[in-house]
Amino acid sequence: MVRRDIGTDDPRVRVRPGRGSRPRTKQRPSHADAALGMVTRIDRGHYRIRLDDPSLTEDSSGNITAMKARELGRGKVVVGDRVAVVGDTSGRKGTLARMVRIEERTTLLRRSAEDGDGAGTERAIVANAGKLVIVTAVADPEPRPRMIDRYLVAAYDAGMEPLIVLTKTDLADAAPLTSLYSPLGVRCLATRLSSHGPDAAPSQTGGERPDDGVEAVRQVLDGAVSVLVGHSGVGKSTLINALVPGADRATGHVNEVTGRGRHTSTSLQALELPGGGWVIDTPGVRSFGVSHVGSADVLRGFPDLARVAEDCPRGCTHEDGVVDCALDKWASTADGPDAPGALAAPEERSARVESFRRLLAPSLEAEDPTRP
C-alpha cells in the first residue's frame, strides 16, 4: 500500500506560522492591580460602579461604567456587589472598564419567582446589604401582614436585619402593626410620608416636615447599606426622595378601583445617603416568593410561633393536619402556650399560623416534589 504524501500545499493541512502545538493555558491573570468598587445600577448589560478610590476617575466622582469580562462566565452580578475592574477607569463618556472579579458576598437577598415552582427558581436581588427596610403603608393601600411575613423570612434567610417603616400614618393608626411586630424584636418606625397631600415629601433638597418621622429613619440607616422593599404604592420612592436630596425618584398614586399602587421604580438603584451609607430602591412587587428558603428556616421569620413549636413532638413538620402539632392548640385557644407578642383572640392566632403554613408548604414541596 502506497501512502499518500500530503504536503503543506494540500488544503487539508492547516499551517499557523509562529504557533506551536503548545496547549492553551487555563491560568487566568490575577488582576492584583484591579480597582475595587460597588455596583450601583445595572442597565442592559452595562454596570454602573462607584469606585472606592474616586481619584481614579477624571472628575473625581468615582462613577464609571463597565462590562462583565468573559472569564466571569454566567454568574449573575447584582446591585450591591463588590467588584474588581481593570482598563479605562476614567469615567469619561463612552468609555468602558472591564469587570474581572466579584468579591465574596456578606449577604444575598433572594426571591423566588412564584411559590411552588420548585427548586432552582430563586433570583438574586441585592448583595451585601445589612438592613432590609420593609416599607408598608398603614392605609391607601391597606397593609398586608402576610407580605411583611414573607419579607421577614427572606431577611433572616439572607442574614439581614429587618426594619419596618410605616408610611401614611396621617391616614390611619400605626399601632396595630407596631404591636404585632415590635414584640417579635423587629424595629418599627412610623412616618407621615404620603406621595400626595400636605405631608408629601418634596423631591428637592430639604423642606421635609420636622415631625414626619424621616429623621428617625435616617439615623438608623446612616452608615449602612440598606435595601427598601414593599409592594407598589406604599411610598418607597417618596421615602427615598426624603432621605436623599435630589434623588427625584418618580412617585405615583394608588388606583382607586383596585386599591393597588402603580409601578414607578422600574429598576434597582443604589443611592448614597448624605450622612454616609447607601439605600437601594427596588421596584414595587405584588408577590415575593420564598420557596427557596428551607422549611426549617421559614420558622425563623415567625419568632412567636418558633417559641410555640418547641412543644411540638420530635420531627413535627408543622403542616396543617399533623397530629399533636402545638401550633394548632395555640391557634385554637386564647390561653395556649405563651410566646413573644402572643395574640389574644383565637382568630388572630389562627391567621398567624395560616400565614406561616402558606409559606411553609412551597418550601416543603421544593425539598421533596414527591410529597402528597
C-alpha positions in Angstrom: 0.0 0.0 0.0 1.4 3.3 -1.0 0.9 6.1 1.5 -0.1 9.4 0.0 2.4 12.3 0.6 0.4 15.2 2.0 2.4 18.4 1.7 1.8 21.8 3.1 0.2 22.9 -0.1 -2.7 20.4 0.5 -5.8 22.3 1.6 -6.4 19.8 4.3 -3.3 20.9 6.1 -3.6 23.9 8.5 -0.4 25.9 9.0 -0.3 28.6 11.7 3.0 30.5 11.4 4.5 31.4 14.7 2.4 29.0 16.7 3.5 25.7 18.0 1.5 22.8 19.4 1.5 24.1 23.0 -1.9 23.6 24.6 -4.0 26.6 25.7 -3.4 27.5 29.3 -6.2 27.7 31.8 -4.4 30.1 34.0 -6.0 33.5 34.3 -4.4 36.7 35.3 -4.8 37.6 39.0 -5.6 41.3 38.3 -3.8 42.2 41.5 -3.8 45.9 40.5 -7.6 46.0 39.8 -9.7 48.8 41.3 -12.5 47.9 43.7 -16.0 49.4 43.8 -19.7 48.7 44.3 -22.3 48.1 41.6 -24.9 50.8 42.0 -27.1 50.2 38.9 -27.4 47.7 36.0 -28.8 48.7 32.6 -28.9 46.2 29.7 -25.5 44.7 30.4 -23.8 47.9 31.4 -22.8 48.1 35.1 -22.6 51.5 36.9 -19.9 51.3 39.6 -18.8 53.6 42.3 -15.0 53.1 42.9 -13.6 53.1 46.4 -10.9 55.5 45.1 -12.7 58.4 43.4 -9.3 59.9 42.3 -9.1 57.3 39.6 -11.9 59.0 37.7 -11.3 62.1 35.6 -13.9 64.2 37.5 -13.2 62.6 41.0 -16.8 61.3 41.3 -15.7 57.7 41.4 -18.5 56.7 39.0 -17.6 54.5 36.0 -19.4 52.2 33.6 -18.1 48.6 33.0 -18.8 45.5 31.1 -18.5 42.0 32.5 -15.4 40.1 31.4 -15.9 36.8 29.7 -14.0 34.9 32.3 -16.7 35.7 34.9 -18.9 33.2 32.9 -22.7 33.2 33.5 -22.5 34.2 37.2 -25.1 36.9 37.9 -23.9 40.3 39.1 -26.4 42.3 41.2 -26.6 45.7 42.7 -24.6 45.9 45.8 -21.9 43.5 44.6 -18.3 44.4 45.4 -16.3 44.0 42.2 -12.8 44.5 40.8 -12.4 46.4 37.5 -9.5 46.9 35.1 -9.0 49.0 32.0 -10.3 52.5 31.5 -11.4 53.8 34.9 -11.5 57.5 33.8 -15.3 57.6 33.8 -15.3 59.7 30.6 -18.5 59.4 28.5 -18.3 56.5 26.1 -15.6 54.6 28.0 -16.0 51.2 29.5 -13.9 49.4 32.1 -13.9 45.6 32.4 -15.3 43.8 35.4 -13.0 40.9 36.2 -13.9 39.7 39.7 -16.8 39.6 42.1 -15.7 39.8 45.7 -17.1 37.4 48.4 -20.6 38.5 49.4 -21.6 39.1 53.0 -25.4 38.8 52.4 -27.6 38.0 49.4 -31.3 38.8 49.3 -33.1 36.3 47.1 -36.6 36.0 45.8 -38.5 33.0 44.3 -40.4 33.6 41.1 -43.5 32.1 42.4 -44.2 29.9 45.4 -44.5 26.2 44.4 -42.3 26.4 41.3 -39.7 24.1 42.9 -36.0 24.3 43.4 -33.9 26.5 41.2 -36.4 29.3 40.7 -34.8 31.8 43.1 -33.3 35.0 41.8 -30.6 37.1 43.4 -31.7 40.7 44.0 -29.2 42.6 46.1 -25.9 41.7 47.6 -24.0 43.0 50.7 -26.9 44.9 52.2 -27.1 44.8 56.0 -30.6 46.0 56.5 -33.9 45.1 54.8 -36.3 48.0 55.1 -39.9 46.8 54.7 -41.9 49.8 53.7 -45.6 49.4 54.5 -48.4 51.9 54.3 -51.0 51.8 57.1 -53.6 52.8 54.6 -54.0 53.6 50.9 -53.2 50.7 50.1 -54.2 48.6 53.1 -51.3 46.9 54.9 -50.6 43.3 54.0 -49.2 41.4 57.1 -48.6 38.3 55.0 -46.4 40.2 52.7 -44.5 41.5 55.7 -44.1 37.9 56.9 -42.6 37.0 53.6 -40.0 39.8 53.8 -39.1 38.8 57.3 -38.4 35.2 56.2 -36.3 36.4 53.3 -34.4 38.8 55.6 -33.5 36.2 58.2 -32.5 33.8 55.4 -30.2 36.4 53.9 -28.6 37.3 57.2 -30.0 40.8 57.1 -31.5 42.9 59.9 -35.2 43.7 59.2 -36.7 47.2 59.8 -40.3 48.1 59.2 -41.1 51.6 58.1 -44.8 52.5 58.3 -45.9 55.3 56.0 -49.0 57.4 55.7 -49.7 57.4 59.4 -51.6 60.6 59.0 -54.3 58.4 57.3 -54.6 55.6 59.9 -53.2 54.4 63.2 -49.9 52.5 63.1 -50.4 50.8 66.5 -52.0 47.5 65.2 -48.9 46.7 63.0 -46.4 48.0 65.6 -48.0 46.0 68.4 -47.8 42.9 66.2 -44.2 43.1 65.1 -42.3 45.1 67.8 -42.7 42.3 70.4 -41.0 40.0 68.0 -37.8 42.0 68.1 -38.5 43.8 64.8 -37.9 47.6 64.9 -40.8 49.6 63.6 -40.6 53.3 62.7 -43.7 55.4 61.8 -43.6 58.3 59.2 -46.3 60.6 58.0 -45.0 60.5 54.4 -47.5 60.3 51.6 -47.0 60.6 47.9 -49.6 63.3 47.7 -51.3 65.8 50.0 -49.8 68.3 52.6 -47.5 65.7 54.1 -45.9 64.6 50.8 -42.1 64.7 50.9 -40.6 67.1 48.4 -38.4 65.7 45.7 -35.9 68.6 46.0 -33.3 69.3 48.7 -34.6 69.8 52.2 -38.1 71.0 53.1 -39.5 67.9 54.8 -41.7 68.4 57.8 -39.7 68.3 61.1 -42.2 65.8 62.6 -42.7 63.5 59.7 -40.5 60.7 61.1 -37.9 60.8 58.4 -35.1 61.9 60.7 -35.5 58.8 62.8 -35.3 56.6 59.8 -32.2 58.5 58.5 -30.4 58.0 61.8 -30.9 54.2 61.6 -29.8 53.9 58.0 -26.8 56.3 58.1 -23.5 54.4 57.5 -25.2 51.2 56.4 -26.2 49.6 53.1 -29.9 49.1 53.2 -32.4 47.9 50.6 -36.0 49.1 50.5 -38.8 46.6 49.6 -42.5 46.8 49.5 -45.5 46.4 47.2 -46.5 49.1 44.8 -47.9 52.4 46.2 -46.6 52.1 49.7 -44.3 55.1 49.3 -40.8 53.7 48.8 -39.9 56.3 46.2 -41.3 59.1 48.4 -39.2 57.9 51.3 -36.1 57.8 49.1 -36.7 61.4 48.0 -36.9 62.5 51.6 -33.8 60.6 52.6 -31.6 61.5 49.6 -32.0 65.2 48.5 -32.1 65.5 44.7 -32.9 61.8 44.1 -36.1 62.7 42.2 -37.5 59.2 42.2 -40.8 59.1 40.4 -43.9 58.8 42.7 -47.4 57.6 41.8 -50.8 57.2 43.3 -53.0 54.2 44.3 -55.6 53.1 41.8 -59.0 53.9 43.4 -60.7 50.9 41.8 -58.2 48.1 42.5 -56.6 49.6 45.6 -53.2 48.8 44.2 -50.3 51.0 43.5 -48.7 51.7 40.2 -45.1 50.7 39.4 -43.0 53.9 39.4 -39.5 52.4 40.1 -38.6 50.2 37.2 -35.0 49.2 38.1 -32.8 48.8 41.2 -30.6 51.7 42.0 -28.3 52.4 44.9 -28.3 56.0 46.2 -25.7 57.5 48.6 -27.0 58.9 51.8 -25.8 62.4 52.7 -24.5 61.1 56.1 -22.8 58.1 54.6 -24.2 54.7 53.6 -26.4 53.6 50.8 -30.1 53.0 50.2 -31.1 50.7 47.4 -34.5 51.3 45.8 -36.3 48.3 44.3 -39.4 48.2 42.0 -42.7 47.6 43.8 -43.9 44.0 43.7 -47.3 42.3 44.3 -45.7 39.0 45.3 -42.5 37.8 46.9 -41.9 34.1 46.8 -39.7 32.4 49.4 -39.9 28.8 48.3 -36.1 28.8 48.1 -35.9 29.1 51.9 -35.6 25.8 53.6 -38.6 24.6 55.6 -36.6 24.7 58.9 -35.6 28.3 58.2 -39.2 29.5 57.4 -40.0 29.3 61.1 -37.2 31.9 61.9 -39.4 34.5 60.3 -42.1 33.8 63.0 -40.3 34.1 66.3 -43.6 33.9 68.2 -44.5 30.6 66.5 -41.0 29.3 67.0 -41.5 29.5 70.7 -44.8 27.6 70.5 -43.3 25.0 68.2 -40.8 24.0 70.9 -43.7 22.0 72.4 -44.2 20.0 69.2 -43.2 16.3 69.1 -39.9 15.5 67.5 -39.9 15.5 63.7 -43.1 17.6 63.5 -43.4 19.3 60.1 -46.0 21.9 61.5 -48.2 21.2 58.5 -52.0 21.5 58.7 -53.5 18.3 60.0 -50.3 17.0 61.6 -51.2 15.2 64.9 -50.2 16.9 68.1 -48.7 20.0 66.4 -48.5 22.6 69.2 -49.4 25.4 66.7 -52.9 24.0 66.3 -53.5 24.1 70.1 -52.1 27.6 70.4 -54.3 28.8 67.5 -57.5 27.4 68.8 -57.3 28.8 72.3 -56.8 32.2 74.0 -54.7 30.7 76.8 -52.3 28.4 75.0 -48.5 28.4 75.3 -47.1 31.9 75.9 -45.0 33.4 73.2 -43.4 36.8 72.4 -46.1 39.1 71.1 -48.7 36.4 71.6 -52.1 37.3 70.1 -55.1 37.1 72.4 -58.0 36.2 70.1 -58.1 32.7 68.6 -59.0 34.2 65.1 -55.8 36.3 65.3 -53.7 33.3 66.2 -55.3 31.2 63.5 -54.5 33.9 60.9 -50.9 34.0 62.1 -50.5 30.2 61.9 -52.1 30.2 58.4 -49.7 32.8 57.2 -46.8 30.6 58.4 -48.2 27.5 56.7 -48.8 29.3 53.4 -45.0 29.9 53.3 -44.1 26.5 54.7 -46.0 24.5 52.0 -44.0 25.5 48.9 -40.7 25.1 50.8 -41.6 21.5 51.7 -42.6 20.9 48.1 -39.4 22.3 46.8 -37.4 20.0 49.1 -39.4 16.9 48.1 -41.5 17.3 45.0 -42.9 13.7 45.5 -44.7 14.7 48.7 -48.5 14.1 48.5 
